Amino acid sequence: MQKLHLVMGGRVKNPQGLEFVDLKAIDVVGVFPDYASAEEAWRGAAQRTVDDAEMRYVIVHMHKLLEPDLPAA
């Protein structure tokens, strides 16, 4: 089964949280077929903004949102 992951990021209101300042300015890095490739993309995006505490990138487990009743592997 394909387990899709979304990597996205943007400026957050509080560096400790995940509330984005401007949803129209979200940087969608891409959708990836597995966690390993999503993590690699996430690391690259996060590394580019490492000096900006208000920029945050995350990995969203889309497969858990699309099919929440499937058992974990």
Secondary structure, DSSP 4 states (H G I P E B T S, - for coil): ----EEEEEEEBSSTTS--BS-GGG-EEEEEESSHHHHHHHHHHHHHHTTT-TTEEEEEEEHHHHH-TTSPP-
